[in-house]
Amino acid sequence: MSADALTASSRNFYEWAKTKILISIVTVSACFGMLGLCSYSGGLSNYSNELKKAATVNDDHERNGLRALAAGYG
C-alpha cells in the first residue's frame, strides 16, 4: 500500500510520524555533538592537569598557567 492511497487523516498522521522521527534524529545528533564537545573539554582539562603534575620546572608562572588551563577547561 502506497502513501498516496491513504485517507486525509491517515496521511496527516503518517506525515507527522515522519516529522517526529526527523526531529528526533536531529535532536540526538545535536546532543551527541554537545557530548563530544564536553568530552573534548574534559580531555584538555585532564591533559593540562597532567602537565602541571609532571612539570619539572619550579617556575610558579608556568604552574599557575597550567592550573588556570585545567580549571578553565574543567
Secondary structure, DSSP 8 states (H G I E B T S, - for coil): --GGGS-HHHHHHHHHHHHHHHHHHHHHHHHHHHHHHHHHHHHHHHHHHHHHHH-----HHHHHHHHHHHHHH-
